[in-house]
Every structure is written in structure tokens, then in C-alpha cells.
């Protein structure tokens, strides 16, 4: 059981490392948010799952932490991305489609007219 737990924790740390690498390599804020969130969510979940194997008495606390991460990490990254778009953080020149701009978005249009 300890070997399985150690391997799962190692996989989690690899995903966390790849998330940190994604923060350095991605061209704009929106891609960095996406890379950091996906990798940190999976990396943290794998690390906590490995800890369940290593510390079986902590499974309840670790499960609560895993549920908390599943619920809060995507929501917080979505809020960060919307805030970055709201303050007009520039997209990279490699961006081909801006679906948020292409769709009818009255909330953003109202903000633009109020701020002008």
C-alpha cells in the first residue's frame, strides 16, 4: 500500500510541476489560468489520494479536502478569467477566436458604456 501511495503522490507532484511549467510557457493570462488550474487540481487531488494510501486514518479529512478543491478551484479560476477579461487584459496574437466577444454579452457592453 505504501508503494502505491508513493507512486500516486509522485504522479501528483509531476502534475503540479507541469502546472508550474505551464505558467511560465503559456503566452497570455487566460492560458496561464487554464494551465495552472487544470494541473494544480489534478496534481493536488492525486497527492491527496496518495496520502489516503499512506495515512489511512486521515481518509475522511483528505476526502473533505478533495471535495473542497473540486468545488473551489474551477470556480476561482473562472472568476479570475472573467475579471481579467473585464479589465481588458490583452489576448495573445495567436488567439484565433474570442467566443466571449463574439457572443452577445450585454453585461460587458453595459460596463463599457458606463465606464466611457
Biopython code that builds the backbone (N, CA, C, O; Angstrom):
import numpy as np
from Bio.PDB.StructureBuilder import StructureBuilder

atoms = [
    (1, "UNK", "N", (0.808, -1.194, 0.000)),
    (1, "UNK", "CA", (0.000, 0.000, 0.000)),
    (1, "UNK", "C", (0.855, 1.263, 0.000)),
    (1, "UNK", "O", (0.509, 2.260, -0.634)),
    (2, "UNK", "N", (1.978, 1.207, 0.722)),
    (2, "UNK", "CA", (2.852, 2.384, 0.778)),
    (2, "UNK", "C", (3.441, 2.697, -0.586)),
    (2, "UNK", "O", (3.575, 3.865, -0.953)),
    (3, "UNK", "N", (3.794, 1.664, -1.338)),
    (3, "UNK", "CA", (4.364, 1.891, -2.671)),
    (3, "UNK", "C", (3.332, 2.524, -3.604)),
    (3, "UNK", "O", (3.652, 3.449, -4.349)),
    (4, "UNK", "N", (2.097, 2.027, -3.565)),
    (4, "UNK", "CA", (1.041, 2.608, -4.395)),
    (4, "UNK", "C", (0.808, 4.063, -4.015)),
    (4, "UNK", "O", (0.663, 4.917, -4.890)),
    (5, "UNK", "N", (0.770, 4.354, -2.715)),
    (5, "UNK", "CA", (0.586, 5.727, -2.258)),
    (5, "UNK", "C", (1.718, 6.634, -2.696)),
    (5, "UNK", "O", (1.490, 7.771, -3.109)),
    (6, "UNK", "N", (2.944, 6.128, -2.605)),
    (6, "UNK", "CA", (4.100, 6.926, -3.002)),
    (6, "UNK", "C", (4.075, 7.215, -4.504)),
    (6, "UNK", "O", (4.416, 8.319, -4.930)),
    (7, "UNK", "N", (3.673, 6.230, -5.304)),
    (7, "UNK", "CA", (3.603, 6.431, -6.755)),
    (7, "UNK", "C", (2.533, 7.464, -7.110)),
    (7, "UNK", "O", (2.744, 8.312, -7.977)),
    (8, "UNK", "N", (1.385, 7.388, -6.435)),
    (8, "UNK", "CA", (0.308, 8.348, -6.710)),
    (8, "UNK", "C", (0.719, 9.756, -6.280)),
    (8, "UNK", "O", (0.422, 10.725, -6.979)),
    (9, "UNK", "N", (1.395, 9.878, -5.142)),
    (9, "UNK", "CA", (1.886, 11.189, -4.710)),
    (9, "UNK", "C", (2.918, 11.712, -5.709)),
    (9, "UNK", "O", (2.935, 12.905, -6.011)),
    (10, "UNK", "N", (3.771, 10.837, -6.219)),
    (10, "UNK", "CA", (4.757, 11.246, -7.222)),
    (10, "UNK", "C", (4.065, 11.735, -8.492)),
    (10, "UNK", "O", (4.469, 12.747, -9.065)),
    (11, "UNK", "N", (3.028, 11.028, -8.936)),
    (11, "UNK", "CA", (2.273, 11.492, -10.107)),
    (11, "UNK", "C", (1.645, 12.855, -9.846)),
    (11, "UNK", "O", (1.636, 13.715, -10.727)),
    (12, "UNK", "N", (1.128, 13.052, -8.656)),
    (12, "UNK", "CA", (0.569, 14.350, -8.304)),
    (12, "UNK", "C", (1.608, 15.456, -8.348)),
    (12, "UNK", "O", (1.337, 16.555, -8.833)),
    (13, "UNK", "N", (2.785, 15.167, -7.846)),
    (13, "UNK", "CA", (3.836, 16.192, -7.867)),
    (13, "UNK", "C", (4.305, 16.474, -9.294)),
    (13, "UNK", "O", (4.705, 17.596, -9.602)),
    (14, "UNK", "N", (4.258, 15.468, -10.163)),
    (14, "UNK", "CA", (4.607, 15.695, -11.570)),
    (14, "UNK", "C", (3.590, 16.637, -12.217)),
    (14, "UNK", "O", (3.966, 17.551, -12.951)),
    (15, "UNK", "N", (2.302, 16.413, -11.943)),
    (15, "UNK", "CA", (1.280, 17.310, -12.488)),
    (15, "UNK", "C", (1.425, 18.721, -11.937)),
    (15, "UNK", "O", (1.228, 19.692, -12.668)),
    (16, "UNK", "N", (1.765, 18.847, -10.663)),
    (16, "UNK", "CA", (1.983, 20.177, -10.092)),
    (16, "UNK", "C", (3.171, 20.863, -10.752)),
    (16, "UNK", "O", (3.133, 22.065, -11.011)),
    (17, "UNK", "N", (4.226, 20.100, -11.025)),
    (17, "UNK", "CA", (5.383, 20.663, -11.729)),
    (17, "UNK", "C", (4.996, 21.107, -13.135)),
    (17, "UNK", "O", (5.393, 22.183, -13.582)),
    (18, "UNK", "N", (4.219, 20.277, -13.833)),
    (18, "UNK", "CA", (3.796, 20.652, -15.186)),
    (18, "UNK", "C", (2.902, 21.889, -15.167)),
    (18, "UNK", "O", (2.944, 22.694, -16.097)),
    (19, "UNK", "N", (2.105, 22.047, -14.131)),
    (19, "UNK", "CA", (1.299, 23.256, -13.999)),
    (19, "UNK", "C", (2.174, 24.487, -13.814)),
    (19, "UNK", "O", (1.906, 25.538, -14.396)),
    (20, "UNK", "N", (3.213, 24.358, -13.008)),
    (20, "UNK", "CA", (4.142, 25.475, -12.826)),
    (20, "UNK", "C", (4.864, 25.780, -14.132)),
    (20, "UNK", "O", (5.093, 26.944, -14.461)),
    (21, "UNK", "N", (5.216, 24.753, -14.862)),
    (21, "UNK", "CA", (5.857, 24.955, -16.163)),
    (21, "UNK", "C", (4.898, 25.640, -17.137)),
    (21, "UNK", "O", (5.309, 26.490, -17.927)),
    (22, "UNK", "N", (3.630, 25.267, -17.077)),
    (22, "UNK", "CA", (2.627, 25.901, -17.926)),
    (22, "UNK", "C", (2.480, 27.378, -17.623)),
    (22, "UNK", "O", (2.231, 28.174, -18.529)),
    (23, "UNK", "N", (2.630, 27.758, -16.358)),
    (23, "UNK", "CA", (2.569, 29.177, -16.011)),
    (23, "UNK", "C", (3.697, 29.961, -16.663)),
    (23, "UNK", "O", (3.529, 31.131, -17.005)),
    (24, "UNK", "N", (4.823, 29.330, -16.831)),
    (24, "UNK", "CA", (5.957, 30.011, -17.464)),
    (24, "UNK", "C", (5.867, 30.013, -18.984)),
    (24, "UNK", "O", (6.299, 30.967, -19.631)),
    (25, "UNK", "N", (5.308, 28.952, -19.557)),
    (25, "UNK", "CA", (5.352, 28.772, -21.004)),
    (25, "UNK", "C", (4.169, 29.364, -21.775)),
    (25, "UNK", "O", (4.300, 29.666, -22.961)),
    (26, "UNK", "N", (3.028, 29.532, -21.123)),
    (26, "UNK", "CA", (1.841, 29.981, -21.846)),
    (26, "UNK", "C", (1.947, 31.467, -22.198)),
    (26, "UNK", "O", (2.540, 32.246, -21.452)),
    (27, "UNK", "N", (1.365, 31.858, -23.344)),
    (27, "UNK", "CA", (1.589, 33.206, -23.857)),
    (27, "UNK", "C", (0.765, 34.314, -23.205)),
    (27, "UNK", "O", (1.203, 35.465, -23.219)),
    (28, "UNK", "N", (-0.403, 34.026, -22.635)),
    (28, "UNK", "CA", (-1.192, 35.103, -22.045)),
    (28, "UNK", "C", (-1.844, 34.636, -20.748)),
    (28, "UNK", "O", (-1.767, 33.464, -20.379)),
    (29, "UNK", "N", (-2.474, 35.564, -20.080)),
    (29, "UNK", "CA", (-3.043, 35.284, -18.757)),
    (29, "UNK", "C", (-4.102, 34.196, -18.782)),
    (29, "UNK", "O", (-4.173, 33.375, -17.867)),
    (30, "UNK", "N", (-4.924, 34.185, -19.823)),
    (30, "UNK", "CA", (-6.014, 33.222, -19.885)),
    (30, "UNK", "C", (-5.495, 31.796, -20.036)),
    (30, "UNK", "O", (-6.024, 30.873, -19.416)),
    (31, "UNK", "N", (-4.475, 31.614, -20.846)),
    (31, "UNK", "CA", (-3.866, 30.290, -20.989)),
    (31, "UNK", "C", (-3.144, 29.883, -19.711)),
    (31, "UNK", "O", (-3.148, 28.711, -19.337)),
    (32, "UNK", "N", (-2.529, 30.845, -19.049)),
    (32, "UNK", "CA", (-1.846, 30.535, -17.786)),
    (32, "UNK", "C", (-2.843, 30.094, -16.717)),
    (32, "UNK", "O", (-2.584, 29.162, -15.956)),
    (33, "UNK", "N", (-3.988, 30.779, -16.671)),
    (33, "UNK", "CA", (-5.011, 30.397, -15.700)),
    (33, "UNK", "C", (-5.475, 28.973, -15.968)),
    (33, "UNK", "O", (-5.624, 28.175, -15.044)),
    (34, "UNK", "N", (-5.701, 28.664, -17.235)),
    (34, "UNK", "CA", (-6.190, 27.332, -17.601)),
    (34, "UNK", "C", (-5.155, 26.258, -17.259)),
    (34, "UNK", "O", (-5.489, 25.227, -16.675)),
    (35, "UNK", "N", (-3.912, 26.507, -17.623)),
    (35, "UNK", "CA", (-2.870, 25.506, -17.360)),
    (35, "UNK", "C", (-2.659, 25.317, -15.862)),
    (35, "UNK", "O", (-2.535, 24.190, -15.381)),
    (36, "UNK", "N", (-2.619, 26.412, -15.140)),
    (36, "UNK", "CA", (-2.404, 26.314, -13.705)),
    (36, "UNK", "C", (-3.551, 25.629, -12.982)),
    (36, "UNK", "O", (-3.326, 24.849, -12.057)),
    (37, "UNK", "N", (-4.768, 25.912, -13.394)),
    (37, "UNK", "CA", (-5.917, 25.331, -12.703)),
    (37, "UNK", "C", (-6.047, 23.843, -12.963)),
    (37, "UNK", "O", (-6.207, 23.058, -12.029)),
    (38, "UNK", "N", (-5.981, 23.455, -14.216)),
    (38, "UNK", "CA", (-6.155, 22.033, -14.527)),
    (38, "UNK", "C", (-5.058, 21.190, -13.888)),
    (38, "UNK", "O", (-5.338, 20.152, -13.289)),
    (39, "UNK", "N", (-3.819, 21.633, -14.016)),
    (39, "UNK", "CA", (-2.717, 20.842, -13.473)),
    (39, "UNK", "C", (-2.707, 20.860, -11.954)),
    (39, "UNK", "O", (-2.428, 19.841, -11.322)),
    (40, "UNK", "N", (-3.008, 22.011, -11.362)),
    (40, "UNK", "CA", (-2.978, 22.045, -9.896)),
    (40, "UNK", "C", (-4.144, 21.263, -9.293)),
    (40, "UNK", "O", (-4.001, 20.660, -8.230)),
    (41, "UNK", "N", (-5.294, 21.270, -9.962)),
    (41, "UNK", "CA", (-6.419, 20.482, -9.459)),
    (41, "UNK", "C", (-6.085, 18.996, -9.501)),
    (41, "UNK", "O", (-6.226, 18.292, -8.501)),
    (42, "UNK", "N", (-5.644, 18.525, -10.657)),
    (42, "UNK", "CA", (-5.322, 17.105, -10.777)),
    (42, "UNK", "C", (-4.125, 16.728, -9.908)),
    (42, "UNK", "O", (-4.127, 15.669, -9.280)),
    (43, "UNK", "N", (-3.113, 17.576, -9.866)),
    (43, "UNK", "CA", (-1.933, 17.281, -9.053)),
    (43, "UNK", "C", (-2.252, 17.212, -7.573)),
    (43, "UNK", "O", (-1.774, 16.322, -6.870)),
    (44, "UNK", "N", (-3.054, 18.143, -7.102)),
    (44, "UNK", "CA", (-3.421, 18.146, -5.691)),
    (44, "UNK", "C", (-4.309, 16.956, -5.353)),
    (44, "UNK", "O", (-4.146, 16.324, -4.309)),
    (45, "UNK", "N", (-5.253, 16.657, -6.247)),
    (45, "UNK", "CA", (-6.125, 15.507, -5.995)),
    (45, "UNK", "C", (-5.332, 14.202, -5.963)),
    (45, "UNK", "O", (-5.579, 13.340, -5.120)),
    (46, "UNK", "N", (-4.387, 14.061, -6.876)),
    (46, "UNK", "CA", (-3.559, 12.849, -6.865)),
    (46, "UNK", "C", (-2.693, 12.783, -5.609)),
    (46, "UNK", "O", (-2.533, 11.715, -5.018)),
    (47, "UNK", "N", (-2.143, 13.908, -5.210)),
    (47, "UNK", "CA", (-1.321, 13.917, -3.989)),
    (47, "UNK", "C", (-2.147, 13.532, -2.772)),
    (47, "UNK", "O", (-1.697, 12.756, -1.929)),
    (48, "UNK", "N", (-3.351, 14.072, -2.682)),
    (48, "UNK", "CA", (-4.211, 13.732, -1.547)),
    (48, "UNK", "C", (-4.669, 12.279, -1.613)),
    (48, "UNK", "O", (-4.790, 11.618, -0.582)),
    (49, "UNK", "N", (-4.926, 11.777, -2.829)),
    (49, "UNK", "CA", (-5.309, 10.368, -2.973)),
    (49, "UNK", "C", (-4.158, 9.452, -2.553)),
    (49, "UNK", "O", (-4.380, 8.414, -1.930)),
    (50, "UNK", "N", (-2.939, 9.839, -2.895)),
    (50, "UNK", "CA", (-1.788, 9.066, -2.452)),
    (50, "UNK", "C", (-1.625, 9.091, -0.944)),
    (50, "UNK", "O", (-1.234, 8.096, -0.334)),
    (51, "UNK", "N", (-1.927, 10.225, -0.353)),
    (51, "UNK", "CA", (-1.850, 10.321, 1.108)),
    (51, "UNK", "C", (-2.886, 9.446, 1.786)),
    (51, "UNK", "O", (-2.673, 8.984, 2.906)),
    (52, "UNK", "N", (-4.014, 9.213, 1.111)),
    (52, "UNK", "CA", (-5.018, 8.300, 1.681)),
    (52, "UNK", "C", (-4.417, 6.903, 1.836)),
    (52, "UNK", "O", (-4.684, 6.216, 2.822)),
    (53, "UNK", "N", (-3.604, 6.485, 0.861)),
    (53, "UNK", "CA", (-2.941, 5.181, 0.961)),
    (53, "UNK", "C", (-1.855, 5.194, 2.038)),
    (53, "UNK", "O", (-1.661, 4.204, 2.742)),
    (54, "UNK", "N", (-1.154, 6.316, 2.160)),
    (54, "UNK", "CA", (-0.059, 6.385, 3.124)),
    (54, "UNK", "C", (-0.552, 6.582, 4.557)),
    (54, "UNK", "O", (0.042, 6.047, 5.493)),
    (55, "UNK", "N", (-1.625, 7.342, 4.737)),
    (55, "UNK", "CA", (-2.188, 7.622, 6.059)),
    (55, "UNK", "C", (-3.672, 7.257, 6.061)),
    (55, "UNK", "O", (-4.515, 8.148, 5.968)),
    (56, "UNK", "N", (-4.011, 5.979, 6.165)),
    (56, "UNK", "CA", (-5.408, 5.565, 6.054)),
    (56, "UNK", "C", (-6.315, 6.158, 7.128)),
    (56, "UNK", "O", (-7.523, 6.259, 6.915)),
    (57, "UNK", "N", (-5.778, 6.545, 8.249)),
    (57, "UNK", "CA", (-6.585, 7.135, 9.307)),
    (57, "UNK", "C", (-7.069, 8.544, 8.976)),
    (57, "UNK", "O", (-7.979, 9.054, 9.629)),
    (58, "UNK", "N", (-6.476, 9.168, 7.981)),
    (58, "UNK", "CA", (-6.827, 10.534, 7.592)),
    (58, "UNK", "C", (-7.799, 10.587, 6.426)),
    (58, "UNK", "O", (-8.053, 11.674, 5.907)),
    (59, "UNK", "N", (-8.354, 9.464, 5.992)),
    (59, "UNK", "CA", (-9.120, 9.437, 4.750)),
    (59, "UNK", "C", (-10.303, 10.398, 4.774)),
    (59, "UNK", "O", (-10.621, 10.995, 3.746)),
    (60, "UNK", "N", (-10.950, 10.561, 5.896)),
    (60, "UNK", "CA", (-12.104, 11.464, 5.977)),
    (60, "UNK", "C", (-11.711, 12.919, 5.749)),
    (60, "UNK", "O", (-12.349, 13.636, 4.978)),
    (61, "UNK", "N", (-10.659, 13.339, 6.428)),
    (61, "UNK", "CA", (-10.181, 14.716, 6.279)),
    (61, "UNK", "C", (-9.676, 14.967, 4.860)),
    (61, "UNK", "O", (-9.925, 16.022, 4.276)),
    (62, "UNK", "N", (-8.968, 13.987, 4.322)),
    (62, "UNK", "CA", (-8.443, 14.153, 2.962)),
    (62, "UNK", "C", (-9.564, 14.169, 1.930)),
    (62, "UNK", "O", (-9.481, 14.893, 0.938)),
    (63, "UNK", "N", (-10.600, 13.384, 2.152)),
    (63, "UNK", "CA", (-11.749, 13.387, 1.243)),
    (63, "UNK", "C", (-12.463, 14.740, 1.269)),
    (63, "UNK", "O", (-12.890, 15.236, 0.227)),
    (64, "UNK", "N", (-12.591, 15.332, 2.448)),
    (64, "UNK", "CA", (-13.196, 16.665, 2.557)),
    (64, "UNK", "C", (-12.346, 17.688, 1.804)),
    (64, "UNK", "O", (-12.882, 18.549, 1.106)),
    (65, "UNK", "N", (-11.033, 17.594, 1.944)),
    (65, "UNK", "CA", (-10.145, 18.496, 1.208)),
    (65, "UNK", "C", (-10.284, 18.312, -0.296)),
    (65, "UNK", "O", (-10.282, 19.286, -1.049)),
    (66, "UNK", "N", (-10.405, 17.064, -0.731)),
    (66, "UNK", "CA", (-10.551, 16.798, -2.168)),
    (66, "UNK", "C", (-11.856, 17.396, -2.701)),
    (66, "UNK", "O", (-11.872, 17.991, -3.778)),
    (67, "UNK", "N", (-12.930, 17.240, -1.959)),
    (67, "UNK", "CA", (-14.210, 17.812, -2.383)),
    (67, "UNK", "C", (-14.117, 19.338, -2.422)),
    (67, "UNK", "O", (-14.632, 19.969, -3.346)),
    (68, "UNK", "N", (-13.469, 19.922, -1.433)),
    (68, "UNK", "CA", (-13.285, 21.377, -1.404)),
    (68, "UNK", "C", (-12.511, 21.854, -2.622)),
    (68, "UNK", "O", (-12.870, 22.867, -3.223)),
    (69, "UNK", "N", (-11.464, 21.148, -2.993)),
    (69, "UNK", "CA", (-10.656, 21.534, -4.156)),
    (69, "UNK", "C", (-11.455, 21.378, -5.442)),
    (69, "UNK", "O", (-11.376, 22.227, -6.331)),
    (70, "UNK", "N", (-12.219, 20.302, -5.546)),
    (70, "UNK", "CA", (-13.034, 20.087, -6.756)),
    (70, "UNK", "C", (-14.060, 21.206, -6.917)),
    (70, "UNK", "O", (-14.352, 21.620, -8.039)),
    (71, "UNK", "N", (-14.604, 21.696, -5.816)),
    (71, "UNK", "CA", (-15.625, 22.739, -5.893)),
    (71, "UNK", "C", (-15.039, 24.140, -6.076)),
    (71, "UNK", "O", (-15.615, 24.954, -6.797)),
    (72, "UNK", "N", (-13.924, 24.429, -5.448)),
    (72, "UNK", "CA", (-13.433, 25.808, -5.438)),
    (72, "UNK", "C", (-12.426, 26.143, -6.528)),
    (72, "UNK", "O", (-12.412, 27.274, -7.013)),
    (73, "UNK", "N", (-11.595, 25.210, -6.922)),
    (73, "UNK", "CA", (-10.549, 25.522, -7.892)),
    (73, "UNK", "C", (-11.115, 25.966, -9.245)),
    (73, "UNK", "O", (-10.696, 27.011, -9.741)),
    (74, "UNK", "N", (-12.032, 25.241, -9.862)),
    (74, "UNK", "CA", (-12.577, 25.711, -11.141)),
    (74, "UNK", "C", (-13.354, 27.019, -11.022)),
    (74, "UNK", "O", (-13.292, 27.861, -11.919)),
    (75, "UNK", "N", (-14.077, 27.192, -9.930)),
    (75, "UNK", "CA", (-14.854, 28.420, -9.749)),
    (75, "UNK", "C", (-13.922, 29.622, -9.614)),
    (75, "UNK", "O", (-14.160, 30.667, -10.219)),
    (76, "UNK", "N", (-12.873, 29.473, -8.828)),
    (76, "UNK", "CA", (-11.949, 30.595, -8.640)),
    (76, "UNK", "C", (-11.212, 30.939, -9.928)),
    (76, "UNK", "O", (-10.983, 32.116, -10.209)),
    (77, "UNK", "N", (-10.842, 29.946, -10.705)),
    (77, "UNK", "CA", (-10.164, 30.253, -11.971)),
    (77, "UNK", "C", (-11.117, 30.907, -12.963)),
    (77, "UNK", "O", (-10.706, 31.767, -13.742)),
    (78, "UNK", "N", (-12.385, 30.507, -12.943)),
    (78, "UNK", "CA", (-13.371, 31.142, -13.810)),
    (78, "UNK", "C", (-13.544, 32.614, -13.430)),
    (78, "UNK", "O", (-13.623, 33.480, -14.301)),
    (79, "UNK", "N", (-13.600, 32.888, -12.140)),
    (79, "UNK", "CA", (-13.743, 34.270, -11.686)),
    (79, "UNK", "C", (-12.507, 35.088, -12.063)),
    (79, "UNK", "O", (-12.632, 36.241, -12.478)),
    (80, "UNK", "N", (-11.335, 34.510, -11.925)),
    (80, "UNK", "CA", (-10.115, 35.210, -12.319)),
    (80, "UNK", "C", (-10.102, 35.514, -13.816)),
    (80, "UNK", "O", (-9.717, 36.608, -14.228)),
    (81, "UNK", "N", (-10.522, 34.541, -14.629)),
    (81, "UNK", "CA", (-10.539, 34.757, -16.074)),
    (81, "UNK", "C", (-11.559, 35.828, -16.458)),
    (81, "UNK", "O", (-11.284, 36.662, -17.320)),
    (82, "UNK", "N", (-12.718, 35.812, -15.834)),
    (82, "UNK", "CA", (-13.725, 36.851, -16.126)),
    (82, "UNK", "C", (-13.235, 38.222, -15.698)),
    (82, "UNK", "O", (-13.459, 39.210, -16.399)),
    (83, "UNK", "N", (-12.570, 38.292, -14.560)),
    (83, "UNK", "CA", (-12.037, 39.574, -14.104)),
    (83, "UNK", "C", (-10.946, 40.073, -15.048)),
    (83, "UNK", "O", (-10.867, 41.267, -15.339)),
    (84, "UNK", "N", (-10.111, 39.160, -15.521)),
    (84, "UNK", "CA", (-9.066, 39.557, -16.466)),
    (84, "UNK", "C", (-9.677, 40.052, -17.772)),
    (84, "UNK", "O", (-9.193, 41.022, -18.353)),
    (85, "UNK", "N", (-10.725, 39.400, -18.232)),
    (85, "UNK", "CA", (-11.400, 39.846, -19.455)),
    (85, "UNK", "C", (-12.107, 41.172, -19.223)),
    (85, "UNK", "O", (-12.128, 42.036, -20.101)),
    (86, "UNK", "N", (-12.680, 41.327, -18.051)),
    (86, "UNK", "CA", (-13.432, 42.530, -17.697)),
    (86, "UNK", "C", (-12.536, 43.764, -17.688)),
    (86, "UNK", "O", (-12.967, 44.844, -18.093)),
    (87, "UNK", "N", (-11.292, 43.616, -17.230)),
    (87, "UNK", "CA", (-10.364, 44.757, -17.217)),
    (87, "UNK", "C", (-9.564, 44.843, -18.519)),
    (87, "UNK", "O", (-8.592, 45.591, -18.627)),
    (88, "UNK", "N", (-10.004, 44.056, -19.501)),
    (88, "UNK", "CA", (-9.440, 44.083, -20.859)),
    (88, "UNK", "C", (-7.965, 43.676, -20.899)),
    (88, "UNK", "O", (-7.145, 44.335, -21.539)),
    (89, "UNK", "N", (-7.646, 42.591, -20.214)),
    (89, "UNK", "CA", (-6.314, 42.016, -20.314)),
    (89, "UNK", "C", (-6.125, 41.526, -21.753)),
    (89, "UNK", "O", (-6.976, 40.795, -22.260)),
    (90, "UNK", "N", (-5.049, 41.903, -22.411)),
    (90, "UNK", "CA", (-4.914, 41.553, -23.828)),
    (90, "UNK", "C", (-4.719, 40.051, -24.045)),
    (90, "UNK", "O", (-4.066, 39.361, -23.262)),
    (91, "UNK", "N", (-5.311, 39.578, -25.133)),
    (91, "UNK", "CA", (-5.103, 38.200, -25.566)),
    (91, "UNK", "C", (-3.802, 38.129, -26.347)),
    (91, "UNK", "O", (-3.304, 39.153, -26.815)),
    (92, "UNK", "N", (-3.259, 36.957, -26.489)),
    (92, "UNK", "CA", (-2.073, 36.787, -27.298)),
    (92, "UNK", "C", (-2.433, 36.960, -28.774)),
    (92, "UNK", "O", (-3.591, 36.792, -29.156)),
    (93, "UNK", "N", (-1.474, 37.285, -29.573)),
    (93, "UNK", "CA", (-1.733, 37.449, -31.009)),
    (93, "UNK", "C", (-2.061, 36.109, -31.669)),
    (93, "UNK", "O", (-2.592, 36.081, -32.780)),
    (94, "UNK", "N", (-1.756, 35.021, -31.008)),
    (94, "UNK", "CA", (-2.048, 33.687, -31.543)),
    (94, "UNK", "C", (-3.502, 33.281, -31.331)),
    (94, "UNK", "O", (-3.941, 32.265, -31.871)),
    (95, "UNK", "N", (-4.250, 34.053, -30.560)),
    (95, "UNK", "CA", (-5.654, 33.733, -30.313)),
    (95, "UNK", "C", (-6.446, 33.948, -31.586)),
    (95, "UNK", "O", (-6.395, 35.022, -32.186)),
    (96, "UNK", "N", (-7.179, 32.924, -31.999)),
    (96, "UNK", "CA", (-7.938, 32.981, -33.241)),
    (96, "UNK", "C", (-9.387, 33.366, -32.982)),
    (96, "UNK", "O", (-9.962, 34.152, -33.735)),
    (97, "UNK", "N", (-9.989, 32.818, -31.918)),
    (97, "UNK", "CA", (-11.405, 33.035, -31.648)),
    (97, "UNK", "C", (-11.560, 33.598, -30.243)),
    (97, "UNK", "O", (-10.971, 33.092, -29.288)),
    (98, "UNK", "N", (-12.352, 34.639, -30.133)),
    (98, "UNK", "CA", (-12.725, 35.186, -28.837)),
    (98, "UNK", "C", (-14.230, 34.984, -28.704)),
    (98, "UNK", "O", (-15.014, 35.864, -29.060)),
    (99, "UNK", "N", (-14.628, 33.829, -28.192)),
    (99, "UNK", "CA", (-16.054, 33.496, -28.127)),
    (99, "UNK", "C", (-16.814, 34.425, -27.199)),
    (99, "UNK", "O", (-17.999, 34.677, -27.415)),
    (100, "UNK", "N", (-16.163, 34.932, -26.184)),
    (100, "UNK", "CA", (-16.849, 35.819, -25.258)),
    (100, "UNK", "C", (-17.210, 37.132, -25.943)),
    (100, "UNK", "O", (-18.264, 37.710, -25.681)),
    (101, "UNK", "N", (-16.333, 37.594, -26.816)),
    (101, "UNK", "CA", (-16.593, 38.817, -27.558)),
    (101, "UNK", "C", (-17.597, 38.563, -28.681)),
    (101, "UNK", "O", (-18.439, 39.413, -28.971)),
    (102, "UNK", "N", (-17.505, 37.394, -29.309)),
    (102, "UNK", "CA", (-18.365, 37.069, -30.437)),
    (102, "UNK", "C", (-19.819, 36.891, -30.016)),
    (102, "UNK", "O", (-20.723, 37.237, -30.777)),
    (103, "UNK", "N", (-20.060, 36.363, -28.827)),
    (103, "UNK", "CA", (-21.430, 36.153, -28.364)),
    (103, "UNK", "C", (-22.003, 37.480, -27.879)),
    (103, "UNK", "O", (-21.268, 38.388, -27.489)),
    (104, "UNK", "N", (-23.311, 37.571, -27.910)),
    (104, "UNK", "CA", (-23.958, 38.758, -27.367)),
    (104, "UNK", "C", (-23.740, 38.758, -25.865)),
    (104, "UNK", "O", (-24.193, 37.847, -25.172)),
    (105, "UNK", "N", (-23.059, 39.758, -25.364)),
    (105, "UNK", "CA", (-22.734, 39.821, -23.949)),
    (105, "UNK", "C", (-23.140, 41.190, -23.423)),
    (105, "UNK", "O", (-22.309, 42.095, -23.338)),
    (106, "UNK", "N", (-24.415, 41.348, -23.070)),
    (106, "UNK", "CA", (-24.883, 42.661, -22.633)),
    (106, "UNK", "C", (-24.202, 43.152, -21.358)),
    (106, "UNK", "O", (-24.064, 44.357, -21.149)),
    (107, "UNK", "N", (-23.776, 42.217, -20.505)),
    (107, "UNK", "CA", (-23.123, 42.633, -19.264)),
    (107, "UNK", "C", (-21.842, 43.395, -19.559)),
    (107, "UNK", "O", (-21.566, 44.419, -18.935)),
    (108, "UNK", "N", (-21.065, 42.900, -20.505)),
    (108, "UNK", "CA", (-19.818, 43.570, -20.856)),
    (108, "UNK", "C", (-20.107, 44.867, -21.611)),
    (108, "UNK", "O", (-19.393, 45.854, -21.430)),
    (109, "UNK", "N", (-21.145, 44.882, -22.457)),
    (109, "UNK", "CA", (-21.483, 46.084, -23.195)),
    (109, "UNK", "C", (-21.941, 47.193, -22.252)),
    (109, "UNK", "O", (-21.590, 48.356, -22.451)),
    (110, "UNK", "N", (-22.723, 46.848, -21.225)),
    (110, "UNK", "CA", (-23.178, 47.836, -20.258)),
    (110, "UNK", "C", (-22.002, 48.434, -19.500)),
    (110, "UNK", "O", (-21.972, 49.633, -19.223)),
    (111, "UNK", "N", (-21.036, 47.588, -19.168)),
    (111, "UNK", "CA", (-19.884, 48.083, -18.426)),
    (111, "UNK", "C", (-19.087, 49.052, -19.296)),
    (111, "UNK", "O", (-18.591, 50.067, -18.808)),
    (112, "UNK", "N", (-18.967, 48.736, -20.578)),
    (112, "UNK", "CA", (-18.191, 49.595, -21.469)),
    (112, "UNK", "C", (-18.848, 50.958, -21.596)),
    (112, "UNK", "O", (-18.157, 51.977, -21.611)),
    (113, "UNK", "N", (-20.171, 50.993, -21.686)),
    (113, "UNK", "CA", (-20.835, 52.290, -21.837)),
    (113, "UNK", "C", (-20.804, 53.080, -20.537)),
    (113, "UNK", "O", (-20.731, 54.308, -20.568)),
    (114, "UNK", "N", (-20.858, 52.399, -19.389)),
    (114, "UNK", "CA", (-20.815, 53.111, -18.116)),
    (114, "UNK", "C", (-19.417, 53.656, -17.845)),
    (114, "UNK", "O", (-19.266, 54.739, -17.281)),
    (115, "UNK", "N", (-18.407, 52.909, -18.246)),
    (115, "UNK", "CA", (-17.030, 53.323, -17.956)),
    (115, "UNK", "C", (-16.571, 54.435, -18.898)),
    (115, "UNK", "O", (-15.677, 55.209, -18.554)),
    (116, "UNK", "N", (-17.169, 54.518, -20.068)),
    (116, "UNK", "CA", (-16.718, 55.508, -21.054)),
    (116, "UNK", "C", (-17.125, 56.909, -20.695)),
    (116, "UNK", "O", (-16.817, 57.848, -21.429)),
]
sb = StructureBuilder()
sb.init_structure("model")
sb.init_model(0)
sb.init_chain("A")
sb.init_seg("    ")
for serial, (resi, resn, name, xyz) in enumerate(atoms, 1):
    if name == "N":
        sb.init_residue(resn, " ", resi, " ")
    sb.init_atom(name, np.array(xyz, "f"), 0.0, 1.0, " ", f" {name:<3s}", serial, name[0])
structure = sb.get_structure()
